[in-house]
Amino acid sequence: MWMYLGLLAALFLGLHSLCKKHAVQGNEVFPVLLGTISSGFIVLLPFFIGSLYFPEYTQQLGFHMTTIPWEIHGFIFIKSMIMTASWVLAYQALKHLPITIVAPIRSAGPFFTFIGAILIYKEMPTFLQWIGFFLILFSVLLYSKIGKKEGIHFKKNKWIFAIIGATFLGASSGLYDKFLIQSLALNPQTLLFWFCWYTILLLIVI
């Protein structure tokens, strides 16, 4: 079951990338990004209101959002800063590069997550995971050669560095999520709601 859900998630991520590419063509990045995050926030808002006034019902649905202390909000704000920087870089790169270059580099996020899991969380990868790690490295090298044929030089193009930076920050956020959810015991929907809210504030300031 989980494998099929994972494949379905990959399908939606692919459609999401295509929609992003279409949205940034001829448009400024910041309004598009603000609209994207605001749309997600609007979807989550009814569950937040329901958690305040109808807590039993939202608990039954599995979408109950808990009350959290102010110091926890500070940790969530840090996540919002990381992901705002990541998304700004990613959207700018997507606007200026072919999606066939951006998407594979963006999908190399597990490379950085893999390194972080070893260094930060002291996890020990299996043999198959090591094979996957080197496949990611090999794939990125191949795409750099393909990119040259399209006139894109990985070492000279600033948008390539932007998407690599976005991928690194995105993976860092994923590692930070593990800390927020496991160590601070935040439930995912509460984290997601406040994360969207602080990201919107940051984008409005920008």
C-alpha positions in Angstrom: 0.0 0.0 0.0 2.7 2.5 1.0 4.6 1.8 -2.2 1.5 2.8 -4.3 1.0 5.9 -2.2 4.7 6.8 -2.7 4.3 6.4 -6.5 1.1 8.5 -6.4 3.0 11.2 -4.4 5.7 11.1 -7.1 3.1 11.6 -9.8 1.7 14.7 -8.0 5.2 16.1 -7.5 5.8 15.8 -11.2 2.6 17.6 -12.0 3.5 20.2 -9.4 6.8 20.8 -11.2 5.1 21.3 -14.5 2.6 23.7 -13.0 5.4 25.7 -11.4 7.3 25.9 -14.7 4.1 27.2 -16.4 3.4 29.7 -13.6 6.8 31.4 -13.6 6.9 31.8 -17.4 6.3 35.6 -17.9 5.6 36.2 -14.2 7.6 37.4 -11.2 8.7 34.6 -8.9 7.6 36.1 -5.6 3.9 36.6 -6.4 3.7 33.1 -7.8 5.4 31.7 -4.7 3.2 33.7 -2.3 0.1 32.5 -4.2 1.2 28.9 -3.9 1.8 29.0 -0.2 -1.3 31.0 0.5 -3.4 28.4 -1.3 -2.0 25.7 0.9 -2.7 27.9 4.0 -6.3 28.4 3.0 -6.8 24.7 2.7 -5.4 24.2 6.3 -7.3 27.2 7.8 -10.6 25.4 8.3 -8.9 22.6 10.2 -7.2 25.2 12.5 -10.5 26.9 13.2 -12.1 23.5 13.7 -9.4 22.5 16.2 -10.3 25.6 18.3 -14.0 25.2 18.3 -14.7 21.5 17.5 -11.6 19.7 18.9 -13.3 16.3 19.2 -14.4 16.3 15.6 -10.9 17.3 14.2 -9.4 14.6 16.4 -11.7 12.0 14.8 -10.6 13.2 11.4 -7.0 13.0 12.3 -6.4 16.8 11.5 -6.4 18.2 15.0 -3.9 21.1 15.6 -2.6 21.4 19.1 -1.7 24.6 21.0 2.1 25.1 21.2 4.2 27.4 23.4 6.0 30.4 21.9 9.4 28.9 22.0 8.2 26.1 19.7 7.0 28.8 17.3 10.6 30.0 17.1 11.8 26.6 15.9 9.0 26.6 13.3 10.0 30.1 12.1 13.6 28.8 11.5 12.1 26.1 9.3 10.1 28.8 7.4 13.3 30.8 6.8 15.1 27.7 5.4 12.3 26.8 3.1 11.6 30.3 1.9 15.2 30.6 0.8 15.0 27.2 -0.8 11.8 27.9 -2.7 13.0 31.4 -3.9 16.2 29.8 -5.3 14.3 26.9 -6.9 11.6 29.1 -8.5 14.2 31.4 -9.9 16.2 28.5 -11.3 13.0 27.0 -12.8 12.2 30.2 -14.5 15.6 30.4 -16.2 16.5 26.7 -16.9 14.7 23.9 -18.7 12.6 21.7 -16.4 14.5 18.7 -17.8 17.6 20.0 -16.0 16.0 21.4 -12.8 13.8 18.4 -11.9 16.6 15.8 -11.8 18.9 18.1 -9.8 16.0 18.8 -7.4 15.4 15.1 -7.1 19.0 14.7 -5.8 17.8 16.0 -2.5 18.2 12.5 -0.9 22.0 12.9 -1.5 22.2 15.7 1.0 19.6 14.0 3.3 21.8 10.8 3.2 24.9 12.7 4.3 23.0 14.6 7.0 21.5 11.4 8.4 25.0 9.9 8.7 26.6 13.0 10.2 23.8 14.3 12.4 21.7 11.4 13.4 24.4 8.7 13.2 22.3 6.5 11.0 24.0 3.5 9.4 22.9 3.0 5.7 22.4 -0.5 4.3 24.3 -1.8 1.3 21.4 -1.0 -1.0 21.2 2.5 0.3 24.9 3.0 -0.4 24.2 1.8 -4.0 21.4 4.4 -4.3 23.7 7.1 -2.9 26.3 6.5 -5.7 23.6 6.2 -8.3 22.5 9.8 -7.4 26.1 11.0 -7.8 26.4 9.2 -11.1 23.1 10.7 -12.4 24.0 14.2 -11.5 27.3 13.8 -13.5 25.4 12.5 -16.5 23.0 15.4 -16.4 25.9 17.9 -16.3 27.1 16.4 -19.6 23.5 16.5 -21.1 23.2 20.1 -20.0 26.3 21.1 -21.9 24.7 19.8 -25.1 21.8 22.2 -24.4 24.3 25.1 -23.9 24.1 25.0 -20.1 27.5 24.8 -18.4 27.1 23.6 -14.8 30.2 25.3 -13.6 29.4 28.8 -15.1 25.6 29.1 -14.9 24.4 30.9 -11.7 21.0 29.3 -11.9 22.6 25.8 -11.6 24.1 27.0 -8.4 20.7 28.3 -7.3 19.0 25.0 -7.8 21.8 23.1 -6.1 21.5 25.6 -3.2 17.7 25.1 -3.1 18.1 21.3 -3.1 20.6 21.5 -0.2 18.3 23.8 1.8 15.3 21.6 1.1 17.2 18.5 2.4 18.3 20.5 5.4 14.7 21.3 6.1 13.8 17.6 5.9 16.5 16.7 8.5 15.2 19.6 10.6 11.6 18.1 10.3 12.8 14.9 12.0 14.0 17.1 15.0 10.7 19.0 15.1 8.4 16.0 14.9 10.4 13.5 16.9 12.3 15.5 19.5 9.8 18.4 20.0 6.8 16.0 19.5 5.0 18.3 17.1 2.2 16.7 15.1 2.6 17.2 11.3 -0.6 19.2 10.7 0.3 21.7 13.4 3.8 22.1 12.1 2.5 22.5 8.5 -0.1 25.2 9.4 2.3 27.5 11.3 5.0 26.8 8.8 2.7 28.1 6.0 1.7 31.1 8.1 5.3 32.2 8.9 6.4 31.6 5.2 3.6 33.9 4.0 4.8 36.6 6.4 8.4 36.3 5.2 7.3 36.5 1.6 5.1 39.5 2.2 8.1 41.2 3.9 10.3 40.3 0.9 
